[in-house]
Amino acid sequence: MADDKSLVGGSSDHATTDDSHHAQQTTNPRRWIGVLMHRWPTALGIAVAALTAFDLQIDAGFVSSFSALVVLMALVYLGAAALSRRRAAWVVFLAGFAVLVVLRLPDSGIEPSLVLLVAALAFLALGAARGLERRPDGFTLQATGMLGFGAIALAALYANLELGGYLVAAALIGHALWDAYHYLRNRVVARSYAEFCAVLDLLVGTAILVMA
């Protein structure tokens, strides 16, 4: 009888162990799915950085494209501040990225950085018309950032190839710090965008430094 109880007890323990192992296997994928859903801007930033840095070559086309990327990152913050809509950051980014794709076509013949700088002037005019420079909501700071990052992007365009690469890398890594500041302060742009942009800027800037 004792042996029977022992056998029954052993079966129960074995079943409990199997159930626990099965529950752990079921929970782990759900936990990772939950992490990805919560940290989707980071995952998106990594994916876009991987696509952007794939087969990276430091040449004249590279400097033009990545200088425009620097301008776009600053333009997103300026646009969100001028519109006073934090989620507008995603709209400005997607619209600007589409412009970059079109202007990088072989027969466009237009420098994308210059087009984005014209858009920056439009946002500056909009912010000034709305009197945002007198409000402590970050518009003046974004205008200053646009001026600084835009100047670096233009300098990269007219510098020699090696220096241009270093300037672009420094600007992207510097903008990653800009993103981190706004993420922590939770201001100007949607926090999801600040997280995405920080990851993208840091990874791409680091990849350029490695390749330069």
WODA-V563256 format. One record per residue. N is the residue number from 0. NEAR is the number of other ideal C-beta (glycine too) atoms within 12 Angstrom. D_CENTER is the distance of its C-alpha to the mean C-alpha in Angstrom with 2 decimals. Layout:
n = [N | N]
near = [NEAR | NEAR]
d_center = [D_CENTER | D_CENTER]
This chain:
n = [0 | 1 | 2 | 3 | 4 | 5 | 6 | 7 | 8 | 9 | 10 | 11 | 12 | 13 | 14 | 15 | 16 | 17 | 18 | 19 | 20 | 21 | 22 | 23 | 24 | 25 | 26 | 27 | 28 | 29 | 30 | 31 | 32 | 33 | 34 | 35 | 36 | 37 | 38 | 39 | 40 | 41 | 42 | 43 | 44 | 45 | 46 | 47 | 48 | 49 | 50 | 51 | 52 | 53 | 54 | 55 | 56 | 57 | 58 | 59 | 60 | 61 | 62 | 63 | 64 | 65 | 66 | 67 | 68 | 69 | 70 | 71 | 72 | 73 | 74 | 75 | 76 | 77 | 78 | 79 | 80 | 81 | 82 | 83 | 84 | 85 | 86 | 87 | 88 | 89 | 90 | 91 | 92 | 93 | 94 | 95 | 96 | 97 | 98 | 99 | 100 | 101 | 102 | 103 | 104 | 105 | 106 | 107 | 108 | 109 | 110 | 111 | 112 | 113 | 114 | 115 | 116 | 117 | 118 | 119 | 120 | 121 | 122 | 123 | 124 | 125 | 126 | 127 | 128 | 129 | 130 | 131 | 132 | 133 | 134 | 135 | 136 | 137 | 138 | 139 | 140 | 141 | 142 | 143 | 144 | 145 | 146 | 147 | 148 | 149 | 150 | 151 | 152 | 153 | 154 | 155 | 156 | 157 | 158 | 159 | 160 | 161 | 162 | 163 | 164 | 165 | 166 | 167 | 168 | 169 | 170 | 171 | 172 | 173 | 174 | 175 | 176 | 177 | 178 | 179 | 180 | 181 | 182 | 183 | 184 | 185 | 186 | 187 | 188 | 189 | 190 | 191 | 192 | 193 | 194 | 195 | 196 | 197 | 198 | 199 | 200 | 201 | 202 | 203 | 204 | 205 | 206 | 207 | 208 | 209 | 210 | 211]
near = [7 | 8 | 9 | 10 | 11 | 12 | 13 | 14 | 14 | 14 | 14 | 14 | 14 | 14 | 14 | 14 | 14 | 14 | 14 | 14 | 14 | 13 | 15 | 14 | 14 | 14 | 14 | 14 | 13 | 14 | 15 | 15 | 15 | 13 | 14 | 17 | 15 | 15 | 19 | 19 | 29 | 28 | 22 | 25 | 32 | 24 | 19 | 24 | 29 | 18 | 17 | 30 | 31 | 14 | 12 | 28 | 18 | 28 | 17 | 19 | 21 | 30 | 38 | 34 | 36 | 45 | 42 | 43 | 43 | 50 | 49 | 44 | 54 | 50 | 47 | 48 | 45 | 46 | 41 | 41 | 40 | 38 | 27 | 24 | 20 | 28 | 21 | 27 | 40 | 27 | 21 | 38 | 36 | 20 | 21 | 37 | 29 | 18 | 29 | 32 | 18 | 18 | 28 | 25 | 15 | 9 | 8 | 17 | 13 | 19 | 27 | 35 | 41 | 23 | 27 | 41 | 31 | 21 | 31 | 40 | 23 | 21 | 34 | 30 | 17 | 25 | 31 | 20 | 13 | 18 | 14 | 27 | 22 | 11 | 16 | 12 | 23 | 29 | 32 | 23 | 27 | 39 | 30 | 20 | 36 | 40 | 22 | 26 | 43 | 37 | 23 | 36 | 41 | 30 | 24 | 39 | 33 | 19 | 20 | 16 | 22 | 19 | 19 | 33 | 34 | 26 | 32 | 45 | 37 | 30 | 41 | 43 | 29 | 26 | 40 | 32 | 23 | 37 | 40 | 21 | 23 | 35 | 30 | 15 | 17 | 17 | 26 | 41 | 43 | 27 | 27 | 28 | 38 | 38 | 31 | 35 | 47 | 35 | 33 | 40 | 42 | 30 | 31 | 38 | 39 | 21 | 30 | 36 | 23 | 15 | 23 | 26]
d_center = [68.22 | 66.12 | 64.80 | 63.84 | 61.94 | 60.26 | 59.23 | 57.98 | 56.07 | 54.56 | 53.42 | 51.87 | 50.00 | 48.81 | 47.67 | 45.82 | 44.06 | 43.09 | 41.84 | 39.75 | 38.26 | 37.57 | 35.96 | 33.72 | 32.71 | 31.98 | 30.01 | 27.74 | 26.03 | 25.76 | 24.25 | 21.54 | 20.93 | 20.72 | 18.20 | 15.94 | 16.48 | 15.70 | 12.59 | 11.31 | 7.68 | 7.97 | 10.01 | 7.95 | 5.12 | 8.47 | 10.09 | 8.15 | 8.31 | 11.89 | 12.72 | 11.52 | 13.43 | 16.29 | 19.54 | 18.05 | 20.91 | 21.29 | 23.23 | 23.55 | 21.39 | 18.56 | 18.86 | 18.98 | 15.92 | 13.62 | 15.29 | 14.42 | 10.69 | 11.20 | 13.23 | 10.95 | 8.24 | 11.45 | 13.02 | 10.78 | 11.90 | 15.34 | 15.69 | 14.96 | 17.42 | 19.93 | 20.00 | 20.06 | 17.99 | 14.93 | 14.05 | 14.54 | 10.98 | 10.21 | 13.41 | 12.82 | 9.55 | 11.56 | 14.62 | 13.33 | 11.90 | 15.35 | 17.06 | 15.55 | 16.79 | 20.15 | 20.66 | 20.05 | 23.04 | 25.97 | 28.27 | 26.07 | 27.12 | 24.75 | 22.33 | 18.95 | 18.10 | 21.36 | 20.74 | 17.48 | 19.46 | 22.15 | 19.81 | 18.92 | 22.69 | 23.10 | 20.74 | 22.60 | 25.84 | 24.86 | 23.95 | 27.20 | 29.21 | 28.08 | 29.01 | 25.66 | 26.26 | 29.00 | 26.94 | 25.17 | 22.01 | 19.65 | 20.27 | 22.09 | 19.44 | 16.80 | 19.49 | 20.05 | 16.43 | 16.51 | 19.78 | 18.74 | 15.61 | 17.52 | 20.51 | 18.80 | 17.49 | 21.07 | 22.61 | 20.75 | 22.14 | 25.66 | 25.69 | 26.99 | 24.81 | 24.47 | 23.78 | 21.28 | 19.29 | 19.46 | 18.54 | 15.35 | 14.44 | 15.51 | 13.57 | 10.16 | 11.29 | 12.74 | 9.75 | 8.18 | 11.53 | 11.27 | 8.34 | 10.59 | 13.53 | 12.53 | 11.54 | 14.97 | 16.74 | 15.32 | 15.74 | 14.91 | 11.84 | 11.68 | 10.89 | 9.06 | 6.51 | 6.62 | 6.37 | 3.51 | 1.83 | 4.95 | 5.33 | 4.04 | 5.90 | 8.48 | 9.37 | 9.73 | 11.48 | 13.65 | 14.53 | 15.70 | 17.77 | 19.35 | 20.25 | 21.45]
